[in-house]
Amino acid sequence: MDLKTIIKNLPNSPGVYIMKDSSMEVLYVGKANDLRKRVSSYFQASRRLPERKKTLILKVKDIAFISTATSAEALIYENGLIKQLSPKYNVALRDDKSYPLLKLTLNETFPRLIMTRDRYDDGAIYYGPYANVKLLKEALKILQKLFPLRTCDKIPKRECLQFHMKQCLGPCIGKIILGRYDSLAAELKLFLEGRRAELLKLLMNKMKELSKEERFEEALECRDRLEALSAVKEGRVAYKPMDELEELKRILGIKGRLKRIEAFDVSNIMGAEACGSMISFYKGKPDKNEYRRFRIKTVSGMDDYGMMREIVRRRYARSLEEKKKLPDLIVIDGGKGHLGAALDELKKLSIDSIPTIGIAKEFERIYVKNKKGPILLPKESKALHLLERVRDEAHRFAISYHKKLMSKRIWKKS
């Protein structure tokens, strides 16, 4: 791809640009409020450039970029990449004491990230200098939300405002153990050093481990950091969002098609007028002609698992008898127990090869057959939004039928 096309495909948004030569060696890293405008300005014939930059432009054969949400984020990424890559044409400001630095106080028991103009040989790690003080202050606020380390000079004896705003993990009141706090500081260090891919991999593995151990609140904190960092896009062209069904296929490892989804839920009050529902989505939209209601016949009392077994058995025994097409995915409203009940019946009918999952409301945990821990998807995941719509529709349909049955019961009594 020629430079003209590369520049034309750059977004009009904040970010970092990376200029490379013919051997893909990084020559220069810079930040911009508008990537396309900033990069194209280098190549305008009418613009007068210093000799050093003229030499740079003649060598540039490729331009990559990292798109960020704000200019403050771009500032942090720029400095991290300069430190990591040491590009030949970046002007070093290392000895200029008029510019501020970021200081990660790894020499302290509970490290902080602070802004300073002094560099000491004290065991802390320094980043910068940064030429734009205003942007640096904005960047510091963003980093505090992503990596909520303490900001106080001395650890107080009671919780502070930052803790109540969820921008500090509360080491002052023993709300976090040292090991977990150090782990967060290590993540921040990777981020500031520009080792983004390494950090994303670390967070993904950590989230999976926490989920397996059923430490869901910590897993969700990890997921939120992963989601925020993943929002920063790398490449030469803008990222094209994946279709929700394609994303769901990838997450669940479904190799065949994914068009028809059927979902089940049960509803009862202390076992009274127990019923169930089955709803159907086709290509991501409700197909109400295929909705089914079930009045529970074989289960008494508060046995949700037994009720789930009954409605799944009745649905698919009839589908097989009538030689109807089976769904591409079955969704059960509930956790491991409800999913296990449904899978028991599918196995008896010899159709347990159909991908089947359970979705539990608390933390939106997704349980899959033969997988120990649940899957936790980012809040912005299109696949998660689709599953929530499917699950909520099954729940709504079951509740509406249960209300109808209870109304009839009350009317008969009166």
RAJO-V377153 format. One record per pair of residues at least 12 apart in sequence whose ideal C-beta (glycine too) atoms are under 7 Angstrom apart, sorted by the first residue. I is the first residue (numbers start at 1). J is the second residue. Records with the same first field share a line. If there is no record, write none. Layout:
I->J ; J
This chain:
3->60 ; 63
6->63 ; 236
7->36 ; 39 ; 40 ; 43 ; 63
9->236 ; 237
10->35 ; 36 ; 39 ; 65
11->35 ; 36 ; 67 ; 238
12->34 ; 36 ; 37
13->34 ; 35 ; 67
14->32 ; 33 ; 68 ; 70 ; 71 ; 74
15->32 ; 35 ; 65 ; 66 ; 67 ; 68 ; 74
16->29 ; 31 ; 65 ; 66 ; 74 ; 77 ; 78 ; 81
17->30 ; 32 ; 35 ; 38 ; 39 ; 63 ; 65
18->63 ; 64 ; 65 ; 81
19->60 ; 63
20->61 ; 62
21->59 ; 60 ; 61
22->61
24->62
26->85 ; 87
27->56 ; 59 ; 60 ; 87 ; 88 ; 89
28->56 ; 87 ; 89 ; 90
29->78 ; 81 ; 82 ; 85 ; 87 ; 90
30->78
31->74 ; 75 ; 78
32->74
33->71
35->65
39->63
42->57
43->57
52->89
56->89
64->236
66->232 ; 234
67->232 ; 233
68->232
69->231
70->138
71->135
72->135 ; 138 ; 139 ; 142
73->139 ; 142 ; 232
75->130 ; 132 ; 135 ; 136 ; 139
76->139 ; 192
77->194
79->127 ; 128 ; 130
80->192 ; 193 ; 194
81->194
83->193 ; 194
84->193 ; 194 ; 195
93->129 ; 131
96->129
97->117
99->128 ; 129 ; 130 ; 131
100->115 ; 116 ; 117 ; 128 ; 129 ; 130 ; 133 ; 136
101->116 ; 117 ; 119 ; 126 ; 127 ; 128 ; 129
102->115 ; 127 ; 128 ; 192
103->116 ; 124 ; 126
104->124 ; 125 ; 188 ; 189 ; 192
105->124
106->123 ; 124 ; 125 ; 185
107->122 ; 123 ; 124
110->150 ; 155 ; 171 ; 181
111->149 ; 185
112->149 ; 150 ; 151
113->143 ; 149 ; 188
115->136 ; 140
125->189
127->192
143->188
144->167
145->167
146->225 ; 228
147->184 ; 187 ; 188
148->166 ; 167 ; 168 ; 169
149->184 ; 185 ; 188
150->168 ; 171
151->168
155->171 ; 172
156->172
157->172
158->172 ; 173
159->172 ; 173
169->181
187->199 ; 202
196->229
199->229
200->226 ; 229 ; 230
203->222 ; 225 ; 226
204->226
206->222
207->219 ; 222 ; 223 ; 226 ; 376
208->373
210->222
211->373 ; 374 ; 376
212->372 ; 373
216->363
219->376
220->363 ; 376
223->376 ; 378
226->378
227->378 ; 379 ; 380
241->382
244->284 ; 382 ; 383 ; 385 ; 386
245->258 ; 284
247->381 ; 382 ; 383
248->383 ; 386
251->375 ; 383
252->355 ; 357 ; 368
254->329 ; 355
256->328
257->328
258->328 ; 329
259->282 ; 283 ; 328
260->280 ; 282 ; 327 ; 328
261->281 ; 327 ; 328 ; 329 ; 331 ; 390
262->278 ; 280 ; 327 ; 330
263->279 ; 331 ; 333 ; 390 ; 391 ; 394
264->276 ; 277 ; 278 ; 308 ; 311 ; 312 ; 332 ; 333 ; 342 ; 394
265->277 ; 333 ; 394 ; 395 ; 398
266->304 ; 307 ; 308 ; 311 ; 398
267->398 ; 399 ; 402
268->402
270->302
271->300 ; 301 ; 302
273->402 ; 405 ; 406 ; 409
274->296 ; 299 ; 307
275->293 ; 294 ; 295 ; 296 ; 398 ; 401 ; 402 ; 405
276->294 ; 296 ; 307 ; 311 ; 398
277->293 ; 394 ; 397 ; 398 ; 401
278->291 ; 292 ; 311 ; 315
279->291 ; 393 ; 394 ; 397
281->390
284->386
286->393
291->397
292->315
293->401
294->311 ; 314
296->310
298->310
304->338
305->337 ; 338 ; 341
308->332 ; 338 ; 341 ; 342
309->341 ; 344 ; 345
312->342 ; 345 ; 346
313->345
316->346 ; 349 ; 351
317->349
320->349
326->351 ; 354
327->354
329->355
330->342 ; 354 ; 356
331->357 ; 359 ; 387 ; 390 ; 391
332->356 ; 357 ; 358
333->359 ; 391 ; 394 ; 395
334->358 ; 360
335->358 ; 360 ; 365 ; 367
336->358 ; 367
338->358
339->356 ; 357 ; 358 ; 367
342->356
343->356 ; 369
356->369
359->387 ; 391
363->376
364->384 ; 388
366->387
